[in-house]
Amino acid sequence: MEVACPHCGKKVQWNERQRWRPFCSERCRLIDLGQWANEEHRIPGDDAQAEDDTLPAGYPDAS
Ligand SMILES: [Zn+2]
């Protein structure tokens, strides 16, 4: 199955490998969603902040 990218009209295969479907690319998707001006787009749910594991300075030494 083929669909036309809503933004540029390019033919896109509709399958699981086309992660940006129905758009041909992430770029077209972002442009179409009006987010391209802000390049710092985020993937929802990808905001897991890596905690800093290092012990605070002055942590009591067990030895
Ligand atoms: Zn496109």
N, CA, C, O and the ligand as a Tripos MOL2 file, in Angstrom:
@<TRIPOS>MOLECULE
protein
  253   251    64     0     0
PROTEIN
NO_CHARGES

@<TRIPOS>ATOM
      1 N           0.8440   -1.1950    0.0000 N.3       1 MET1
      2 CA          0.0000    0.0000    0.0000 C.3       1 MET1
      3 C           0.8790    1.2450    0.0000 C.2       1 MET1
      4 O           1.8920    1.3130    0.6960 O.2       1 MET1
      5 N           0.4720    2.2080   -0.7830 N.am      2 GLU2
      6 CA          1.2110    3.4520   -0.8480 C.3       2 GLU2
      7 C           0.3100    4.6260   -0.5020 C.2       2 GLU2
      8 O          -0.8660    4.6510   -0.8650 O.2       2 GLU2
      9 N           0.8680    5.5820    0.1930 N.am      3 VAL3
     10 CA          0.1280    6.8050    0.4720 C.3       3 VAL3
     11 C           1.0120    7.9770    0.0470 C.2       3 VAL3
     12 O           2.2300    7.8450   -0.0710 O.2       3 VAL3
     13 N           0.3850    9.1050   -0.1760 N.am      4 ALA4
     14 CA          1.1590   10.2910   -0.5260 C.3       4 ALA4
     15 C           1.4280   11.1000    0.7300 C.2       4 ALA4
     16 O           0.5240   11.3630    1.5230 O.2       4 ALA4
     17 N           2.6670   11.4840    0.8970 N.am      5 CYS5
     18 CA          3.0280   12.3150    2.0430 C.3       5 CYS5
     19 C           2.1590   13.5750    2.0360 C.2       5 CYS5
     20 O           2.1150   14.2980    1.0410 O.2       5 CYS5
     21 N           1.4750   13.8310    3.1410 N.am      6 PRO6
     22 CA          0.5800   14.9960    3.2000 C.3       6 PRO6
     23 C           1.3070   16.3150    2.9850 C.2       6 PRO6
     24 O           0.6950   17.3170    2.6140 O.2       6 PRO6
     25 N           2.5820   16.3090    3.2140 N.am      7 HIS7
     26 CA          3.3200   17.5700    3.0820 C.3       7 HIS7
     27 C           3.8890   17.7530    1.6810 C.2       7 HIS7
     28 O           3.6330   18.7740    1.0420 O.2       7 HIS7
     29 N           4.6480   16.7910    1.1980 N.am      8 CYS8
     30 CA          5.3270   16.9830   -0.0790 C.3       8 CYS8
     31 C           4.7360   16.1330   -1.1970 C.2       8 CYS8
     32 O           5.0930   16.3020   -2.3630 O.2       8 CYS8
     33 N           3.8430   15.2290   -0.8480 N.am      9 GLY9
     34 CA          3.1880   14.4380   -1.8770 C.3       9 GLY9
     35 C           3.9830   13.2340   -2.3500 C.2       9 GLY9
     36 O           3.5490   12.5150   -3.2490 O.2       9 GLY9
     37 N           5.1320   13.0130   -1.7570 N.am     10 LYS10
     38 CA          5.9550   11.8800   -2.1260 C.3      10 LYS10
     39 C           5.2780   10.5670   -1.7080 C.2      10 LYS10
     40 O           4.6710   10.4640   -0.6420 O.2      10 LYS10
     41 N           5.4070    9.5920   -2.5730 N.am     11 LYS11
     42 CA          4.8070    8.3030   -2.2510 C.3      11 LYS11
     43 C           5.5380    7.6270   -1.1000 C.2      11 LYS11
     44 O           6.7670    7.5650   -1.0620 O.2      11 LYS11
     45 N           4.7550    7.1310   -0.1810 N.am     12 VAL12
     46 CA          5.3290    6.4770    0.9840 C.3      12 VAL12
     47 C           4.7140    5.0940    1.1250 C.2      12 VAL12
     48 O           3.4950    4.9340    1.0640 O.2      12 VAL12
     49 N           5.5610    4.1110    1.3110 N.am     13 GLN13
     50 CA          5.0570    2.7830    1.5670 C.3      13 GLN13
     51 C           4.4600    2.7310    2.9690 C.2      13 GLN13
     52 O           5.0940    3.1460    3.9400 O.2      13 GLN13
     53 N           3.2600    2.2280    3.0640 N.am     14 TRP14
     54 CA          2.6090    2.1650    4.3750 C.3      14 TRP14
     55 C           2.9380    0.8390    5.0230 C.2      14 TRP14
     56 O           2.2830   -0.1730    4.7710 O.2      14 TRP14
     57 N           3.9470    0.8560    5.8500 N.am     15 ASN15
     58 CA          4.2690   -0.3510    6.6070 C.3      15 ASN15
     59 C           4.9990    0.0490    7.8920 C.2      15 ASN15
     60 O           5.2920    1.2230    8.1200 O.2      15 ASN15
     61 N           5.2800   -0.9410    8.7120 N.am     16 GLU16
     62 CA          5.8390   -0.6630   10.0260 C.3      16 GLU16
     63 C           7.1960    0.0150    9.9620 C.2      16 GLU16
     64 O           7.6210    0.6730   10.9110 O.2      16 GLU16
     65 N           7.8680   -0.1520    8.8360 N.am     17 ARG17
     66 CA          9.2110    0.4220    8.7530 C.3      17 ARG17
     67 C           9.1790    1.9230    8.4840 C.2      17 ARG17
     68 O          10.1740    2.6260    8.6610 O.2      17 ARG17
     69 N           8.0180    2.3920    8.0560 N.am     18 GLN18
     70 CA          7.8810    3.8330    7.8270 C.3      18 GLN18
     71 C           7.3580    4.4760    9.0950 C.2      18 GLN18
     72 O           6.1520    4.6290    9.2890 O.2      18 GLN18
     73 N           8.2770    4.8400    9.9370 N.am     19 ARG19
     74 CA          7.8470    5.3200   11.2450 C.3      19 ARG19
     75 C           7.1650    6.6780   11.1750 C.2      19 ARG19
     76 O           6.4550    7.0690   12.1010 O.2      19 ARG19
     77 N           7.3760    7.3870   10.0900 N.am     20 TRP20
     78 CA          6.7850    8.7290   10.0040 C.3      20 TRP20
     79 C           5.5140    8.7410    9.1750 C.2      20 TRP20
     80 O           4.9630    9.8070    8.8990 O.2      20 TRP20
     81 N           5.0390    7.5590    8.7740 N.am     21 ARG21
     82 CA          3.8410    7.5280    7.9630 C.3      21 ARG21
     83 C           2.6980    8.2790    8.6310 C.2      21 ARG21
     84 O           2.6250    8.2450    9.8590 O.2      21 ARG21
     85 N           1.8370    8.9290    7.9470 N.am     22 PRO22
     86 CA          1.7930    8.9420    6.4840 C.3      22 PRO22
     87 C           2.7880    9.9140    5.8370 C.2      22 PRO22
     88 O           2.7470   10.1280    4.6260 O.2      22 PRO22
     89 N           3.6620   10.4900    6.6280 N.am     23 PHE23
     90 CA          4.6550   11.3950    6.0590 C.3      23 PHE23
     91 C           5.8390   10.5850    5.5600 C.2      23 PHE23
     92 O           6.0720    9.4610    6.0050 O.2      23 PHE23
     93 N           6.5920   11.1770    4.6180 N.am     24 CYS24
     94 CA          7.7120   10.4430    4.0460 C.3      24 CYS24
     95 C           8.9170   10.4880    4.9720 C.2      24 CYS24
     96 O           9.8200    9.6570    4.8670 O.2      24 CYS24
     97 N           8.9300   11.4440    5.8630 N.am     25 SER25
     98 CA         10.0890   11.5890    6.7320 C.3      25 SER25
     99 C           9.7090   12.3720    7.9830 C.2      25 SER25
    100 O           8.6480   12.9900    8.0640 O.2      25 SER25
    101 N          10.6080   12.3240    8.9410 N.am     26 GLU26
    102 CA         10.3790   13.0940   10.1600 C.3      26 GLU26
    103 C          10.2680   14.5660    9.8230 C.2      26 GLU26
    104 O           9.4640   15.2930   10.4060 O.2      26 GLU26
    105 N          11.0870   14.9980    8.8740 N.am     27 ARG27
    106 CA         11.0980   16.4030    8.4950 C.3      27 ARG27
    107 C           9.7210   16.8550    8.0260 C.2      27 ARG27
    108 O           9.1990   17.8730    8.4810 O.2      27 ARG27
    109 N           9.1420   16.0810    7.1080 N.am     28 CYS28
    110 CA          7.8280   16.4510    6.6020 C.3      28 CYS28
    111 C           6.7920   16.4290    7.7180 C.2      28 CYS28
    112 O           5.8980   17.2730    7.7760 O.2      28 CYS28
    113 N           6.9270   15.4840    8.5680 N.am     29 ARG29
    114 CA          5.9770   15.3800    9.6700 C.3      29 ARG29
    115 C           6.0660   16.6110   10.5530 C.2      29 ARG29
    116 O           5.0480   17.2050   10.9100 O.2      29 ARG29
    117 N           7.2760   16.9890   10.9020 N.am     30 LEU30
    118 CA          7.4520   18.1410   11.7710 C.3      30 LEU30
    119 C           7.0010   19.4210   11.0980 C.2      30 LEU30
    120 O           6.3690   20.2700   11.7270 O.2      30 LEU30
    121 N           7.3180   19.5600    9.8380 N.am     31 ILE31
    122 CA          6.8920   20.7540    9.1130 C.3      31 ILE31
    123 C           5.3830   20.8230    9.1140 C.2      31 ILE31
    124 O           4.7900   21.8730    9.3620 O.2      31 ILE31
    125 N           4.7780   19.6940    8.8360 N.am     32 ASP32
    126 CA          3.3270   19.6750    8.7500 C.3      32 ASP32
    127 C           2.6920   19.9800   10.1000 C.2      32 ASP32
    128 O           1.6190   20.5790   10.1720 O.2      32 ASP32
    129 N           3.3410   19.5780   11.1320 N.am     33 LEU33
    130 CA          2.7920   19.8310   12.4560 C.3      33 LEU33
    131 C           3.1630   21.2170   12.9560 C.2      33 LEU33
    132 O           2.7660   21.6280   14.0460 O.2      33 LEU33
    133 N           3.9270   21.9280   12.1430 N.am     34 GLY34
    134 CA          4.2840   23.2910   12.5180 C.3      34 GLY34
    135 C           5.3240   23.3730   13.6070 C.2      34 GLY34
    136 O           5.4380   24.3780   14.3080 O.2      34 GLY34
    137 N           6.0830   22.2970   13.7410 N.am     35 GLN35
    138 CA          7.0750   22.2770   14.8080 C.3      35 GLN35
    139 C           8.4890   22.4850   14.3030 C.2      35 GLN35
    140 O           9.4390   22.5200   15.0850 O.2      35 GLN35
    141 N           8.6240   22.6230   12.9970 N.am     36 TRP36
    142 CA          9.9770   22.6480   12.4500 C.3      36 TRP36
    143 C          10.7310   23.9060   12.8740 C.2      36 TRP36
    144 O          11.9580   23.8970   12.9720 O.2      36 TRP36
    145 N          10.0000   24.9770   13.1230 N.am     37 ALA37
    146 CA         10.6610   26.2170   13.5270 C.3      37 ALA37
    147 C          11.4130   26.0070   14.8300 C.2      37 ALA37
    148 O          12.4620   26.6020   15.0750 O.2      37 ALA37
    149 N          10.8530   25.1590   15.6390 N.am     38 ASN38
    150 CA         11.5100   24.8510   16.8980 C.3      38 ASN38
    151 C          12.2450   23.5290   16.7380 C.2      38 ASN38
    152 O          11.6470   22.4590   16.8490 O.2      38 ASN38
    153 N          13.5370   23.6110   16.4790 N.am     39 GLU39
    154 CA         14.2870   22.3910   16.1660 C.3      39 GLU39
    155 C          14.4010   21.4500   17.3470 C.2      39 GLU39
    156 O          14.6990   20.2660   17.1890 O.2      39 GLU39
    157 N          14.1670   21.9780   18.5080 N.am     40 GLU40
    158 CA         14.3140   21.1310   19.6730 C.3      40 GLU40
    159 C          13.0430   20.3480   19.9340 C.2      40 GLU40
    160 O          12.4110   20.4620   20.9850 O.2      40 GLU40
    161 N          12.6920   19.5490   18.9390 N.am     41 HIS41
    162 CA         11.4940   18.7440   19.1030 C.3      41 HIS41
    163 C          11.7990   17.5950   20.0560 C.2      41 HIS41
    164 O          12.9320   17.1230   20.1510 O.2      41 HIS41
    165 N          10.7830   17.1700   20.7390 N.am     42 ARG42
    166 CA         10.9700   16.1080   21.7040 C.3      42 ARG42
    167 C          10.0840   14.9220   21.3760 C.2      42 ARG42
    168 O           9.0100   15.0550   20.7900 O.2      42 ARG42
    169 N          10.5660   13.7730   21.7710 N.am     43 ILE43
    170 CA          9.7690   12.5740   21.6000 C.3      43 ILE43
    171 C           9.0050   12.3580   22.8990 C.2      43 ILE43
    172 O           9.6090   12.2100   23.9620 O.2      43 ILE43
    173 N           7.7010   12.3380   22.8160 N.am     44 PRO44
    174 CA          6.9010   12.1600   24.0370 C.3      44 PRO44
    175 C           7.3330   10.9220   24.8080 C.2      44 PRO44
    176 O           7.5050    9.8550   24.2200 O.2      44 PRO44
    177 N           7.5070   11.0510   26.0930 N.am     45 GLY45
    178 CA          7.8800    9.9010   26.9040 C.3      45 GLY45
    179 C           9.3730    9.6910   26.9710 C.2      45 GLY45
    180 O           9.8500    8.7690   27.6320 O.2      45 GLY45
    181 N          10.1270   10.5590   26.2760 N.am     46 ASP46
    182 CA         11.5740   10.4020   26.2770 C.3      46 ASP46
    183 C          12.2160   11.4320   27.1890 C.2      46 ASP46
    184 O          13.2960   11.9480   26.9010 O.2      46 ASP46
    185 N          11.5550   11.7180   28.2700 N.am     47 ASP47
    186 CA         12.0850   12.7530   29.1530 C.3      47 ASP47
    187 C          12.6970   12.1790   30.4250 C.2      47 ASP47
    188 O          12.9070   12.8900   31.4080 O.2      47 ASP47
    189 N          12.9790   10.8770   30.3870 N.am     48 ALA48
    190 CA         13.5860   10.2530   31.5540 C.3      48 ALA48
    191 C          14.9420   10.8880   31.8200 C.2      48 ALA48
    192 O          15.8720   10.7790   31.0210 O.2      48 ALA48
    193 N          15.0220   11.5270   32.9190 N.am     49 GLN49
    194 CA         16.2470   12.2280   33.2670 C.3      49 GLN49
    195 C          17.2020   11.2560   33.9480 C.2      49 GLN49
    196 O          16.8250   10.5430   34.8780 O.2      49 GLN49
    197 N          18.4260   11.2400   33.4760 N.am     50 ALA50
    198 CA         19.4110   10.3670   34.0970 C.3      50 ALA50
    199 C          19.8080   10.9590   35.4390 C.2      50 ALA50
    200 O          20.3480   12.0620   35.5180 O.2      50 ALA50
    201 N          19.5320   10.2100   36.4800 N.am     51 GLU51
    202 CA         19.8750   10.7100   37.8070 C.3      51 GLU51
    203 C          21.3750   10.6600   38.0120 C.2      51 GLU51
    204 O          22.0650    9.7710   37.5120 O.2      51 GLU51
    205 N          21.8430   11.6030   38.7330 N.am     52 ASP52
    206 CA         23.2710   11.6390   39.0360 C.3      52 ASP52
    207 C          23.5260   10.7180   40.2260 C.2      52 ASP52
    208 O          23.0910   10.9900   41.3440 O.2      52 ASP52
    209 N          24.2360    9.6290   39.9650 N.am     53 ASP53
    210 CA         24.4390    8.6170   40.9990 C.3      53 ASP53
    211 C          25.5760    8.9350   41.9640 C.2      53 ASP53
    212 O          25.6820    8.3330   43.0330 O.2      53 ASP53
    213 N          26.3950    9.8510   41.5930 N.am     54 THR54
    214 CA         27.5730   10.1050   42.4220 C.3      54 THR54
    215 C          27.1800   10.5760   43.8130 C.2      54 THR54
    216 O          26.2300   11.3400   43.9840 O.2      54 THR54
    217 N          27.9150   10.1140   44.7820 N.am     55 LEU55
    218 CA         27.6120   10.4890   46.1500 C.3      55 LEU55
    219 C          27.9540   11.9540   46.3590 C.2      55 LEU55
    220 O          28.8810   12.4900   45.7520 O.2      55 LEU55
    221 N          27.2070   12.5670   47.2050 N.am     56 PRO56
    222 CA         27.4910   13.9900   47.4650 C.3      56 PRO56
    223 C          28.8510   14.1530   48.1200 C.2      56 PRO56
    224 O          29.3310   13.2530   48.8090 O.2      56 PRO56
    225 N          29.4470   15.2720   47.9080 N.am     57 ALA57
    226 CA         30.7500   15.5420   48.5140 C.3      57 ALA57
    227 C          30.6240   15.4810   50.0300 C.2      57 ALA57
    228 O          29.6530   15.9810   50.5970 O.2      57 ALA57
    229 N          31.5860   14.8800   50.6720 N.am     58 GLY58
    230 CA         31.5510   14.8270   52.1320 C.3      58 GLY58
    231 C          30.7500   13.6290   52.6230 C.2      58 GLY58
    232 O          30.4370   13.5470   53.8110 O.2      58 GLY58
    233 N          30.4060   12.6830   51.7160 N.am     59 TYR59
    234 CA         29.6780   11.4940   52.1500 C.3      59 TYR59
    235 C          30.5710   10.7100   53.1230 C.2      59 TYR59
    236 O          31.7410   10.4690   52.8260 O.2      59 TYR59
    237 N          30.0350   10.3160   54.2710 N.am     60 PRO60
    238 CA         30.8590    9.6260   55.2840 C.3      60 PRO60
    239 C          31.4900    8.3710   54.7300 C.2      60 PRO60
    240 O          30.7950    7.5470   54.1340 O.2      60 PRO60
    241 N          32.7550    8.2050   54.9070 N.am     61 ASP61
    242 CA         33.4720    7.0500   54.4230 C.3      61 ASP61
    243 C          33.3190    5.9050   55.4240 C.2      61 ASP61
    244 O          33.6590    6.0710   56.5950 O.2      61 ASP61
    245 N          32.8210    4.7640   54.9940 N.am     62 ALA62
    246 CA         32.5500    3.6340   55.8830 C.3      62 ALA62
    247 C          33.8110    3.0640   56.4970 C.2      62 ALA62
    248 O          33.7420    2.4480   57.5600 O.2      62 ALA62
    249 N          34.9360    3.2420   55.8820 N.am     63 SER63
    250 CA         36.1750    2.7040   56.4260 C.3      63 SER63
    251 C          36.5940    3.6180   57.5430 C.2      63 SER63
    252 O          37.6220    3.3860   58.1780 O.2      63 SER63
    253 ZN          7.2030   14.3580    2.5190 Zn       64 ZN64
@<TRIPOS>BOND
     1     1     2 1
     2     2     3 1
     3     3     4 2
     4     3     5 am
     5     5     6 1
     6     6     7 1
     7     7     8 2
     8     7     9 am
     9     9    10 1
    10    10    11 1
    11    11    12 2
    12    11    13 am
    13    13    14 1
    14    14    15 1
    15    15    16 2
    16    15    17 am
    17    17    18 1
    18    18    19 1
    19    19    20 2
    20    19    21 am
    21    21    22 1
    22    22    23 1
    23    23    24 2
    24    23    25 am
    25    25    26 1
    26    26    27 1
    27    27    28 2
    28    27    29 am
    29    29    30 1
    30    30    31 1
    31    31    32 2
    32    31    33 am
    33    33    34 1
    34    34    35 1
    35    35    36 2
    36    35    37 am
    37    37    38 1
    38    38    39 1
    39    39    40 2
    40    39    41 am
    41    41    42 1
    42    42    43 1
    43    43    44 2
    44    43    45 am
    45    45    46 1
    46    46    47 1
    47    47    48 2
    48    47    49 am
    49    49    50 1
    50    50    51 1
    51    51    52 2
    52    51    53 am
    53    53    54 1
    54    54    55 1
    55    55    56 2
    56    55    57 am
    57    57    58 1
    58    58    59 1
    59    59    60 2
    60    59    61 am
    61    61    62 1
    62    62    63 1
    63    63    64 2
    64    63    65 am
    65    65    66 1
    66    66    67 1
    67    67    68 2
    68    67    69 am
    69    69    70 1
    70    70    71 1
    71    71    72 2
    72    71    73 am
    73    73    74 1
    74    74    75 1
    75    75    76 2
    76    75    77 am
    77    77    78 1
    78    78    79 1
    79    79    80 2
    80    79    81 am
    81    81    82 1
    82    82    83 1
    83    83    84 2
    84    83    85 am
    85    85    86 1
    86    86    87 1
    87    87    88 2
    88    87    89 am
    89    89    90 1
    90    90    91 1
    91    91    92 2
    92    91    93 am
    93    93    94 1
    94    94    95 1
    95    95    96 2
    96    95    97 am
    97    97    98 1
    98    98    99 1
    99    99   100 2
   100    99   101 am
   101   101   102 1
   102   102   103 1
   103   103   104 2
   104   103   105 am
   105   105   106 1
   106   106   107 1
   107   107   108 2
   108   107   109 am
   109   109   110 1
   110   110   111 1
   111   111   112 2
   112   111   113 am
   113   113   114 1
   114   114   115 1
   115   115   116 2
   116   115   117 am
   117   117   118 1
   118   118   119 1
   119   119   120 2
   120   119   121 am
   121   121   122 1
   122   122   123 1
   123   123   124 2
   124   123   125 am
   125   125   126 1
   126   126   127 1
   127   127   128 2
   128   127   129 am
   129   129   130 1
   130   130   131 1
   131   131   132 2
   132   131   133 am
   133   133   134 1
   134   134   135 1
   135   135   136 2
   136   135   137 am
   137   137   138 1
   138   138   139 1
   139   139   140 2
   140   139   141 am
   141   141   142 1
   142   142   143 1
   143   143   144 2
   144   143   145 am
   145   145   146 1
   146   146   147 1
   147   147   148 2
   148   147   149 am
   149   149   150 1
   150   150   151 1
   151   151   152 2
   152   151   153 am
   153   153   154 1
   154   154   155 1
   155   155   156 2
   156   155   157 am
   157   157   158 1
   158   158   159 1
   159   159   160 2
   160   159   161 am
   161   161   162 1
   162   162   163 1
   163   163   164 2
   164   163   165 am
   165   165   166 1
   166   166   167 1
   167   167   168 2
   168   167   169 am
   169   169   170 1
   170   170   171 1
   171   171   172 2
   172   171   173 am
   173   173   174 1
   174   174   175 1
   175   175   176 2
   176   175   177 am
   177   177   178 1
   178   178   179 1
   179   179   180 2
   180   179   181 am
   181   181   182 1
   182   182   183 1
   183   183   184 2
   184   183   185 am
   185   185   186 1
   186   186   187 1
   187   187   188 2
   188   187   189 am
   189   189   190 1
   190   190   191 1
   191   191   192 2
   192   191   193 am
   193   193   194 1
   194   194   195 1
   195   195   196 2
   196   195   197 am
   197   197   198 1
   198   198   199 1
   199   199   200 2
   200   199   201 am
   201   201   202 1
   202   202   203 1
   203   203   204 2
   204   203   205 am
   205   205   206 1
   206   206   207 1
   207   207   208 2
   208   207   209 am
   209   209   210 1
   210   210   211 1
   211   211   212 2
   212   211   213 am
   213   213   214 1
   214   214   215 1
   215   215   216 2
   216   215   217 am
   217   217   218 1
   218   218   219 1
   219   219   220 2
   220   219   221 am
   221   221   222 1
   222   222   223 1
   223   223   224 2
   224   223   225 am
   225   225   226 1
   226   226   227 1
   227   227   228 2
   228   227   229 am
   229   229   230 1
   230   230   231 1
   231   231   232 2
   232   231   233 am
   233   233   234 1
   234   234   235 1
   235   235   236 2
   236   235   237 am
   237   237   238 1
   238   238   239 1
   239   239   240 2
   240   239   241 am
   241   241   242 1
   242   242   243 1
   243   243   244 2
   244   243   245 am
   245   245   246 1
   246   246   247 1
   247   247   248 2
   248   247   249 am
   249   249   250 1
   250   250   251 1
   251   251   252 2
@<TRIPOS>SUBSTRUCTURE
     1 MET1         2 RESIDUE 1 A MET
     2 GLU2         6 RESIDUE 1 A GLU
     3 VAL3        10 RESIDUE 1 A VAL
     4 ALA4        14 RESIDUE 1 A ALA
     5 CYS5        18 RESIDUE 1 A CYS
     6 PRO6        22 RESIDUE 1 A PRO
     7 HIS7        26 RESIDUE 1 A HIS
     8 CYS8        30 RESIDUE 1 A CYS
     9 GLY9        34 RESIDUE 1 A GLY
    10 LYS10       38 RESIDUE 1 A LYS
    11 LYS11       42 RESIDUE 1 A LYS
    12 VAL12       46 RESIDUE 1 A VAL
    13 GLN13       50 RESIDUE 1 A GLN
    14 TRP14       54 RESIDUE 1 A TRP
    15 ASN15       58 RESIDUE 1 A ASN
    16 GLU16       62 RESIDUE 1 A GLU
    17 ARG17       66 RESIDUE 1 A ARG
    18 GLN18       70 RESIDUE 1 A GLN
    19 ARG19       74 RESIDUE 1 A ARG
    20 TRP20       78 RESIDUE 1 A TRP
    21 ARG21       82 RESIDUE 1 A ARG
    22 PRO22       86 RESIDUE 1 A PRO
    23 PHE23       90 RESIDUE 1 A PHE
    24 CYS24       94 RESIDUE 1 A CYS
    25 SER25       98 RESIDUE 1 A SER
    26 GLU26      102 RESIDUE 1 A GLU
    27 ARG27      106 RESIDUE 1 A ARG
    28 CYS28      110 RESIDUE 1 A CYS
    29 ARG29      114 RESIDUE 1 A ARG
    30 LEU30      118 RESIDUE 1 A LEU
    31 ILE31      122 RESIDUE 1 A ILE
    32 ASP32      126 RESIDUE 1 A ASP
    33 LEU33      130 RESIDUE 1 A LEU
    34 GLY34      134 RESIDUE 1 A GLY
    35 GLN35      138 RESIDUE 1 A GLN
    36 TRP36      142 RESIDUE 1 A TRP
    37 ALA37      146 RESIDUE 1 A ALA
    38 ASN38      150 RESIDUE 1 A ASN
    39 GLU39      154 RESIDUE 1 A GLU
    40 GLU40      158 RESIDUE 1 A GLU
    41 HIS41      162 RESIDUE 1 A HIS
    42 ARG42      166 RESIDUE 1 A ARG
    43 ILE43      170 RESIDUE 1 A ILE
    44 PRO44      174 RESIDUE 1 A PRO
    45 GLY45      178 RESIDUE 1 A GLY
    46 ASP46      182 RESIDUE 1 A ASP
    47 ASP47      186 RESIDUE 1 A ASP
    48 ALA48      190 RESIDUE 1 A ALA
    49 GLN49      194 RESIDUE 1 A GLN
    50 ALA50      198 RESIDUE 1 A ALA
    51 GLU51      202 RESIDUE 1 A GLU
    52 ASP52      206 RESIDUE 1 A ASP
    53 ASP53      210 RESIDUE 1 A ASP
    54 THR54      214 RESIDUE 1 A THR
    55 LEU55      218 RESIDUE 1 A LEU
    56 PRO56      222 RESIDUE 1 A PRO
    57 ALA57      226 RESIDUE 1 A ALA
    58 GLY58      230 RESIDUE 1 A GLY
    59 TYR59      234 RESIDUE 1 A TYR
    60 PRO60      238 RESIDUE 1 A PRO
    61 ASP61      242 RESIDUE 1 A ASP
    62 ALA62      246 RESIDUE 1 A ALA
    63 SER63      250 RESIDUE 1 A SER
    64 ZN64       253 GROUP 0 **** ****
